[in-house]
């Protein structure tokens, strides 16, 4: 196996492992949406409990 081939494989693997700026933005957006949904679910759970 030549060092050049190994280097190409390594660069290719690193490019796939590191998210692009578009992917990072989507991850941030999805994390924010997940947090909002978790808060909404928690609120529904609290308000759905019978009042004593």
N, CA, C and O atoms as a MOPAC input file, in Angstrom:
PM7 MOZYME 1SCF
protein

 N      0.85900 1    -1.16800 1     0.00000 1
 C      0.00000 1     0.00000 1     0.00000 1
 C      0.90600 1     1.23100 1     0.00000 1
 O      1.83400 1     1.33900 1     0.80100 1
 N      0.62300 1     2.12800 1    -0.89000 1
 C      1.47700 1     3.31600 1    -0.98700 1
 C      1.05200 1     4.36800 1     0.04000 1
 O     -0.12400 1     4.44600 1     0.39600 1
 N      1.99900 1     5.17100 1     0.51500 1
 C      1.66700 1     6.24600 1     1.44700 1
 C      0.67300 1     7.24400 1     0.85200 1
 O     -0.14400 1     7.81100 1     1.57800 1
 N      0.73900 1     7.46000 1    -0.45800 1
 C     -0.18800 1     8.39800 1    -1.09800 1
 C     -1.62100 1     7.88400 1    -1.00800 1
 O     -2.53900 1     8.65900 1    -0.73900 1
 N     -1.82200 1     6.60000 1    -1.22600 1
 C     -3.16000 1     6.01700 1    -1.14100 1
 C     -3.68100 1     6.10500 1     0.28000 1
 O     -4.83900 1     6.46000 1     0.50300 1
 N     -2.83300 1     5.78300 1     1.23800 1
 C     -3.22600 1     5.87600 1     2.64100 1
 C     -3.59500 1     7.31400 1     2.99900 1
 O     -4.56600 1     7.54100 1     3.72100 1
 N     -2.83600 1     8.27800 1     2.50300 1
 C     -3.13100 1     9.68900 1     2.75600 1
 C     -4.47000 1    10.11100 1     2.16900 1
 O     -5.21600 1    10.85600 1     2.80300 1
 N     -4.78100 1     9.64100 1     0.96400 1
 C     -6.08200 1     9.95800 1     0.35200 1
 C     -7.21500 1     9.37800 1     1.17800 1
 O     -8.22700 1    10.04600 1     1.39300 1
 N     -7.06300 1     8.15100 1     1.64200 1
 C     -8.10300 1     7.52300 1     2.47000 1
 C     -8.29000 1     8.30300 1     3.77200 1
 O     -9.41200 1     8.51800 1     4.23100 1
 N     -7.18000 1     8.71300 1     4.34600 1
 C     -7.24500 1     9.45500 1     5.60300 1
 C     -7.96100 1    10.79500 1     5.39600 1
 O     -8.84000 1    11.15400 1     6.18100 1
 N     -7.59200 1    11.52900 1     4.35100 1
 C     -8.25400 1    12.81400 1     4.07300 1
 C     -9.74400 1    12.61800 1     3.82000 1
 O    -10.56800 1    13.40100 1     4.29300 1
 N    -10.08100 1    11.58800 1     3.08500 1
 C    -11.48400 1    11.30400 1     2.78700 1
 C    -12.25400 1    11.00500 1     4.06700 1
 O    -13.36500 1    11.50300 1     4.25100 1
 N    -11.68100 1    10.20500 1     4.94300 1
 C    -12.33800 1     9.86100 1     6.20700 1
 C    -12.51700 1    11.10000 1     7.08100 1
 O    -13.56400 1    11.27200 1     7.70400 1
 N    -11.50300 1    11.96300 1     7.12900 1
 C    -11.60700 1    13.18000 1     7.93300 1
 C    -12.66600 1    14.13300 1     7.38700 1
 O    -13.39000 1    14.75700 1     8.16300 1
 N    -12.76400 1    14.25400 1     6.07600 1
 C    -13.77400 1    15.12200 1     5.47700 1
 C    -15.17400 1    14.64600 1     5.83100 1
 O    -16.06800 1    15.46100 1     6.06100 1
 N    -15.36900 1    13.34900 1     5.87600 1
 C    -16.68300 1    12.80300 1     6.20200 1
 C    -16.98100 1    12.90400 1     7.69100 1
 O    -18.14600 1    12.98900 1     8.07900 1
 N    -15.94800 1    12.89600 1     8.53600 1
 C    -16.13000 1    12.91700 1     9.98400 1
 C    -16.44900 1    14.31900 1    10.50800 1
 O    -17.13300 1    14.45200 1    11.52200 1
 N    -15.96700 1    15.35800 1     9.83800 1
 C    -16.15400 1    16.73300 1    10.29100 1
 C    -17.36900 1    17.32700 1     9.58900 1
 O    -17.40700 1    17.39900 1     8.36100 1
 N    -18.37300 1    17.75700 1    10.37700 1
 C    -19.56100 1    18.32900 1     9.73700 1
 C    -19.25100 1    19.66000 1     9.04200 1
 O    -18.42800 1    20.44700 1     9.51100 1
 N    -19.91100 1    19.88400 1     7.94300 1
 C    -19.75800 1    21.14900 1     7.21900 1
 C    -20.47900 1    22.25100 1     7.98600 1
 O    -21.20000 1    21.97700 1     8.94500 1
 N    -20.28300 1    23.49000 1     7.56300 1
 C    -20.94100 1    24.60800 1     8.24500 1
 C    -22.45700 1    24.49000 1     8.12700 1
 O    -23.17700 1    24.84200 1     9.06100 1
 N    -22.94600 1    24.00200 1     6.99900 1
 C    -24.38400 1    23.79900 1     6.82700 1
 C    -24.89000 1    22.74000 1     7.79700 1
 O    -25.95100 1    22.89600 1     8.40200 1
 N    -24.12900 1    21.67000 1     7.94100 1
 C    -24.53300 1    20.61200 1     8.86600 1
 C    -24.47800 1    21.10200 1    10.31400 1
 O    -25.33700 1    20.74700 1    11.12100 1
 N    -23.47300 1    21.91500 1    10.64600 1
 C    -23.38800 1    22.46200 1    12.01200 1
 C    -24.58400 1    23.36700 1    12.30100 1
 O    -25.13900 1    23.32700 1    13.40000 1
 N    -24.98400 1    24.18100 1    11.32300 1
 C    -26.15100 1    25.04200 1    11.49900 1
 C    -27.41100 1    24.20800 1    11.70700 1
 O    -28.24600 1    24.53700 1    12.55000 1
 N    -27.54600 1    23.13900 1    10.94600 1
 C    -28.70800 1    22.27400 1    11.09600 1
 C    -28.70200 1    21.59600 1    12.46300 1
 O    -29.75200 1    21.46200 1    13.09200 1
 N    -27.54500 1    21.17600 1    12.91900 1
 C    -27.43900 1    20.55600 1    14.24300 1
 C    -27.87100 1    21.54500 1    15.32200 1
 O    -28.61500 1    21.18400 1    16.23300 1
 N    -27.40600 1    22.79500 1    15.22300 1
 C    -27.80300 1    23.82400 1    16.19400 1
 C    -29.30200 1    24.04800 1    16.16200 1
 O    -29.94400 1    24.15000 1    17.20800 1
 N    -29.86700 1    24.12500 1    14.94800 1
 C    -31.30600 1    24.34000 1    14.81100 1
 C    -32.08500 1    23.17700 1    15.41400 1
 O    -33.07500 1    23.38200 1    16.11700 1
 N    -31.63800 1    21.96700 1    15.13900 1
 C    -32.33500 1    20.79200 1    15.65600 1
 C    -32.21300 1    20.67700 1    17.17000 1
 O    -33.15200 1    20.24600 1    17.84000 1
 N    -31.06100 1    21.06000 1    17.71000 1
 C    -30.90900 1    21.04100 1    19.17500 1
 C    -31.84500 1    22.04600 1    19.83200 1
 O    -32.44900 1    21.75600 1    20.86600 1
 N    -31.96500 1    23.22700 1    19.23200 1
 C    -32.86900 1    24.24700 1    19.77400 1
 C    -34.31500 1    23.76400 1    19.69600 1
 O    -35.08400 1    23.95200 1    20.63900 1
 N    -34.68000 1    23.15200 1    18.59400 1
 C    -36.04200 1    22.63500 1    18.44400 1
 C    -36.30500 1    21.51600 1    19.45100 1
 O    -37.38100 1    21.45400 1    20.04600 1
 N    -35.33200 1    20.64100 1    19.64100 1
 C    -35.48200 1    19.56000 1    20.61200 1
 C    -35.68800 1    20.11700 1    22.01600 1
 O    -36.53800 1    19.63200 1    22.76300 1
 N    -34.90900 1    21.13900 1    22.37200 1
 C    -35.04900 1    21.75500 1    23.68900 1
 C    -36.43300 1    22.34900 1    23.86300 1
 O    -37.05000 1    22.20200 1    24.91900 1
 N    -36.93000 1    23.03000 1    22.81500 1
 C    -38.26800 1    23.62000 1    22.87700 1
 C    -39.32500 1    22.54600 1    23.05800 1
 O    -40.23900 1    22.71000 1    23.86700 1
 N    -39.21700 1    21.45800 1    22.32600 1
 C    -40.19900 1    20.37300 1    22.41500 1
 C    -40.14200 1    19.70600 1    23.78900 1
 O    -41.17800 1    19.34100 1    24.34600 1
 N    -38.93200 1    19.54500 1    24.33700 1
 C    -38.80600 1    18.95100 1    25.66800 1
 C    -39.46700 1    19.83000 1    26.72000 1
 O    -40.12200 1    19.32400 1    27.63100 1
 N    -39.29900 1    21.15400 1    26.59800 1
 C    -39.92300 1    22.08600 1    27.54000 1
 C    -41.43900 1    22.02500 1    27.40200 1
 O    -42.15300 1    22.00800 1    28.40400 1
 N    -41.93800 1    21.99200 1    26.16200 1
 C    -43.38300 1    21.89000 1    25.94900 1
 C    -43.93200 1    20.59800 1    26.54600 1
 O    -44.99000 1    20.60100 1    27.17600 1
 N    -43.21200 1    19.49500 1    26.34700 1
 C    -43.67100 1    18.20900 1    26.88200 1
 C    -43.70700 1    18.25500 1    28.39900 1
 O    -44.64000 1    17.73600 1    29.01100 1
 N    -42.71100 1    18.86500 1    29.00800 1
 C    -42.66700 1    18.97400 1    30.45600 1
 C    -43.84500 1    19.81800 1    30.96500 1
 O    -44.46600 1    19.48500 1    31.97400 1
 N    -44.13800 1    20.90200 1    30.26000 1
 C    -45.25500 1    21.76400 1    30.65200 1
 C    -46.58600 1    21.01300 1    30.54200 1
 O    -47.44200 1    21.13100 1    31.41900 1
 N    -46.75300 1    20.25400 1    29.48000 1
 C    -47.98700 1    19.48200 1    29.31400 1
 C    -48.12000 1    18.47700 1    30.45000 1
 O    -49.21300 1    18.28300 1    30.98300 1
 N    -47.02700 1    17.84400 1    30.82000 1
 C    -47.04800 1    16.86600 1    31.90700 1
 C    -47.43800 1    17.52900 1    33.22000 1
 O    -48.23500 1    16.98500 1    33.98600 1
 N    -46.87700 1    18.70200 1    33.47700 1
 C    -47.19300 1    19.41400 1    34.72200 1
 C    -48.65800 1    19.82700 1    34.75300 1
 O    -49.33700 1    19.62700 1    35.76000 1
 N    -49.15100 1    20.40500 1    33.65500 1
 C    -50.52400 1    20.89600 1    33.64900 1
 C    -51.56100 1    19.78900 1    33.51300 1
 O    -52.74200 1    20.01000 1    33.78200 1
 N    -51.13800 1    18.61400 1    33.10300 1
 C    -52.07100 1    17.49200 1    32.96200 1
 C    -52.29900 1    16.78900 1    34.29700 1
 O    -53.21000 1    15.96800 1    34.41500 1
 N    -51.48900 1    17.09900 1    35.29400 1
 C    -51.65600 1    16.45900 1    36.58900 1
 C    -52.90900 1    17.01500 1    37.27400 1
 O    -53.19200 1    18.20900 1    37.18300 1
 N    -53.65000 1    16.15100 1    37.95500 1
 C    -54.85600 1    16.62200 1    38.62100 1
 C    -54.50500 1    17.62500 1    39.73600 1
 O    -53.54600 1    17.44500 1    40.48700 1
 N    -55.29900 1    18.65500 1    39.80800 1
 C    -55.12300 1    19.68100 1    40.84100 1
 C    -55.78100 1    19.21200 1    42.13200 1
 O    -56.92700 1    18.76200 1    42.13100 1
 N    -55.04800 1    19.32200 1    43.22400 1
 C    -55.59300 1    18.89200 1    44.51700 1
 C    -56.11900 1    20.04500 1    45.30200 1
 O    -56.61400 1    19.86100 1    46.41400 1

